[in-house]
Amino acid sequence: MTTQSLPLTGLTCASCVARVEKALRTVPGVTDASVNLASEPARVEGDATPPALLAAVERAGYGVRRRELRLQVGSMTCASCVGRVEKALLKQPGVLSAEVNLANETARVVLLECADTGPLLAALAKAGYPATLDASLSTAPPTPWAQTGWPVLIGALLSLPLLAPMLVGHGWMLPGWWQFALALPVQAILGARFYVAGWRALRDGSGNMDLLVA
């Protein structure tokens, strides 16, 4: 039995924690699952694969932080080599998917944000396919600002023209069509995640902060 850590996203309250824990415990091979709301990791015990855990979390309406790596893989000569490389990669902790291109001798690996790359290279070397990390084609984990900062900033800029008239005097407001044009992207685009997550909670017969916001 192994213990895995999943870096979760989208948790807002204790109800979210309960939903994720319930979803993870239904995955075959999971013996226990616990979630920390403050730092958003899930600690999962059992033999379930990372793709199965990821699917369970996403069905519950939440996300898992991940990143993509590109590896330059040597000594591959045929389709059989491709299969062995993919199999070796998929066995490593935290790997969600692996695709190998024989023509340009590269492997595209999607793994959990917290997963270590060392075991990937060691596993390929052991299998007879030395590999190196191609940093120019690998994606770094998104920063907190990239995930939540820019929507807040854009939402504030769009909302400011609606709020400013209230501060300078009564009786003056923007024309209705201007108000609609400014409010629509805040509600339908920047706020869409609240409606989606709230609907998922309602569909599952539970409530959360997203449902209250929506």
C-alpha positions in Angstrom: 0.0 0.0 0.0 1.3 3.5 -0.9 0.4 7.0 0.1 -0.1 9.6 -2.6 -0.5 13.4 -2.4 -2.9 15.2 -4.7 -2.6 19.1 -5.0 -6.2 20.1 -5.3 -7.9 23.3 -6.6 -11.3 24.8 -6.1 -11.9 23.9 -2.4 -13.8 26.6 -0.6 -15.4 25.1 2.5 -15.8 22.0 4.7 -18.5 20.7 2.3 -16.0 20.7 -0.5 -13.6 18.6 1.7 -16.3 16.1 2.4 -17.3 15.8 -1.3 -13.7 15.2 -2.4 -13.0 12.7 0.4 -16.2 10.8 -0.5 -15.3 10.8 -4.2 -11.8 9.5 -3.6 -12.9 6.7 -1.2 -15.1 5.3 -4.0 -12.1 4.7 -6.2 -11.2 1.0 -6.3 -7.9 0.4 -4.4 -8.3 3.4 -2.1 -8.3 2.5 1.6 -8.5 6.0 3.1 -8.5 9.6 1.9 -8.2 12.9 3.8 -8.1 16.5 2.6 -6.6 19.6 4.2 -8.7 22.6 3.3 -6.0 25.2 4.3 -3.3 23.9 1.9 -5.6 21.9 -0.4 -3.7 18.6 -0.6 -5.4 15.3 -0.5 -3.6 12.4 1.2 -4.7 9.1 -0.4 -3.7 5.7 0.9 -4.0 2.6 -1.3 -3.0 1.2 -4.7 -5.2 3.4 -6.9 -3.6 4.9 -10.0 -3.2 8.7 -10.3 -5.4 8.8 -13.4 -8.2 7.1 -11.5 -7.9 9.6 -8.6 -7.8 12.5 -11.0 -11.0 11.3 -12.7 -12.8 11.0 -9.3 -11.8 14.5 -8.2 -12.9 16.0 -11.5 -16.2 14.2 -11.4 -16.8 15.8 -8.0 -16.3 19.2 -9.6 -12.8 20.1 -8.5 -9.3 20.1 -10.0 -5.8 18.8 -9.5 -2.8 20.9 -10.3 -0.5 19.3 -12.8 2.3 20.1 -15.2 3.7 18.9 -18.5 7.2 17.7 -19.2 9.0 17.0 -22.5 11.8 14.4 -22.4 14.4 13.7 -25.1 14.6 9.9 -25.1 17.5 8.0 -26.7 18.0 4.5 -28.0 14.5 4.0 -29.4 14.4 2.1 -32.7 10.9 0.7 -33.1 7.3 0.7 -32.0 8.1 -1.8 -29.3 10.5 0.7 -27.8 7.7 3.2 -27.7 5.5 0.8 -25.8 8.3 0.0 -23.2 9.0 3.7 -22.6 5.4 4.6 -22.1 4.9 1.6 -19.8 8.0 2.6 -17.7 6.7 6.2 -17.4 3.2 5.3 -16.5 4.5 3.1 -13.6 6.1 6.1 -11.9 4.4 8.0 -9.0 2.3 10.9 -10.0 2.3 10.3 -13.7 -1.1 10.9 -15.3 -0.3 10.2 -19.0 2.6 9.6 -21.2 2.9 9.8 -25.0 6.0 9.0 -27.0 6.9 10.2 -30.5 9.4 7.8 -32.1 10.1 10.2 -35.1 11.6 13.0 -33.0 12.5 10.8 -30.0 10.5 12.8 -27.4 8.1 11.8 -24.6 5.2 14.1 -23.4 4.5 13.4 -19.8 1.7 15.0 -17.7 2.2 14.5 -14.0 1.0 15.9 -10.7 2.5 19.3 -9.8 4.2 17.8 -6.7 5.6 14.8 -8.5 9.4 14.4 -8.7 11.0 14.1 -12.2 14.0 12.1 -10.9 12.3 8.8 -10.9 11.1 9.3 -14.5 14.7 9.6 -15.8 15.9 6.8 -13.5 13.2 4.4 -14.7 14.0 5.1 -18.4 17.7 4.7 -17.9 17.0 1.4 -16.1 14.9 0.3 -19.1 17.7 1.1 -21.5 16.5 4.4 -22.8 18.5 7.3 -21.4 16.5 10.5 -21.3 17.0 14.2 -20.5 14.5 16.9 -19.6 13.8 19.4 -22.4 13.2 22.5 -20.4 12.3 24.6 -23.4 9.2 22.5 -24.0 8.1 21.8 -20.5 5.5 23.9 -18.7 5.9 25.3 -15.2 3.1 25.1 -12.7 0.8 28.2 -13.0 1.4 30.8 -10.3 -1.4 31.8 -7.9 -1.7 35.1 -9.7 -2.2 33.4 -13.0 -5.0 31.3 -11.5 -6.9 33.8 -9.5 -5.3 37.2 -9.6 -6.1 38.3 -13.1 -9.8 37.4 -13.0 -10.1 39.5 -9.8 -8.4 42.4 -11.4 -10.4 42.3 -14.6 -13.6 41.9 -12.6 -12.7 44.9 -10.4 -12.0 47.1 -13.5 -15.3 46.2 -15.1 -17.3 46.7 -11.9 -15.7 50.1 -11.0 -17.8 52.1 -13.5 -20.9 50.6 -12.0 -19.9 51.5 -8.4 -18.3 54.8 -8.9 -21.5 56.8 -9.6 -22.8 55.7 -6.2 -19.9 57.3 -4.5 -20.1 60.7 -6.2 -23.8 61.4 -6.0 -27.3 60.0 -6.2 -29.5 59.8 -9.3 -26.8 59.4 -11.9 -26.1 56.0 -13.4 -24.7 54.7 -16.6 -27.2 53.9 -19.4 -28.8 50.4 -19.0 -27.1 48.9 -22.0 -23.7 50.0 -20.6 -24.4 48.4 -17.3 -25.4 45.2 -19.0 -22.3 45.2 -21.2 -20.0 45.6 -18.1 -21.8 43.2 -15.9 -22.3 40.4 -18.4 -18.6 39.3 -18.7 -18.2 39.5 -14.9 -21.2 37.1 -14.4 -20.9 34.9 -17.5 -17.2 34.6 -17.9 -15.3 35.5 -14.8 -18.0 34.1 -12.5 -18.8 31.1 -14.6 -16.8 28.8 -12.3 -19.1 29.5 -9.4 -22.2 28.5 -11.4 -20.5 25.4 -12.7 -19.3 24.3 -9.3 -22.6 25.2 -7.7 -24.6 23.2 -10.2 -22.4 20.2 -9.6 -22.9 20.4 -5.9 -26.7 20.8 -6.4 -26.7 17.8 -8.8 -24.9 15.7 -6.2 -27.4 16.7 -3.5 -25.1 18.8 -1.5 -24.2 22.5 -0.9 -21.0 24.5 -0.9 -19.8 28.1 -1.0 -20.0 28.2 -4.8 -23.7 27.4 -4.6 -24.2 30.3 -2.2 -22.3 32.7 -4.4 -24.2 31.6 -7.5 
